[in-house]
Amino acid sequence: MGTTLDTDKKAGNRAGRPNYPADFKRRLAIEACASGISVSKLAQQNDINTNMLFKWRRELRAGLFELAASALLPVLVKPAMTRSPSLPPVEPGSMIEIIIGDAVVRLHAGIDAALL
């Protein structure tokens, strides 16, 4: 496929290392995944390193290009509770002990629900 894409590459932070736009990388990676395509020839046609195109293809298959293009998710913020929920009566001196591995958390009766 003799398609040459517009790269619009920008100078990178080190000499000789351009930063290619994400859509350019994605389009070439998709084209490199097509059957019968020579990744080496595709890279040569677009003046990029073959190993770089193989890396972009792996990233595409791993779903990494979709992460960069994903939209923000909506968030619903509920107003804070103004009073602590009513707790059942607790016997004096009662305690809850939670053991996780080497850690022990002890909650004594009468602990403030907001603090908890």
C-alpha positions, -999 to +999 in steps of 0.1 A: +000+000+000+018+031-012+001+055+012+024+081+028+009+098+058+016+134+069+038+130+100+040+166+113+068+154+136+081+178+162+116+180+176+120+158+206+138+164+238+170+149+225+187+153+191+175+129+165+144+118+184+112+133+170+079+131+187+052+117+163+016+126+168-006+099+184-030+097+154+000+091+131+013+063+153-022+048+155-028+049+118+005+033+109+001+006+137-034-002+123-019-004+088+009-026+100-016-051+115-033-057+081-025-091+065+000-091+037+017-058+048+054-057+052+061-038+083+096-031+072+085-016+038+058+004+056+083+019+080+107+027+051+079+044+031+072+066+061+108+073+070+106+057+105+126+030+122+112-005+117+116-014+153+096+017+163+067+006+141+068-029+156+066-012+190+036+009+180+019-022+167+025-040+200+011-010+219-020-009+196-026-046+202-022-040+240-048-013+239-024+015+249-035+039+220-071+038+232-061+050+267-046+082+253-078+089+232-103+081+260-127+108+272-132+119+308-159+101+327-187+120+344-186+123+382-216+127+405-208+145+438-233+139+466-236+165+494-219+155+526-240+141+554-247+167+581-253+142+609-238+109+618-260+079+611-278+065+641-259+035+655-274+006+675-268+007+712-234-008+722-227-026+754-200-009+775-166-025+772-173-042+739-147-041+711-142-052+675-108-065+666-098-068+629-066-088+621-051-085+586-017-102+583+005-087+611-018-056+615-044-054+642-072-028+643-092-024+675-124-005+676-138+003+711-174+009+719-186+044+716-163+053+687-176+083+667-192+072+635-177+101+616-142+093+628-147+056+619 
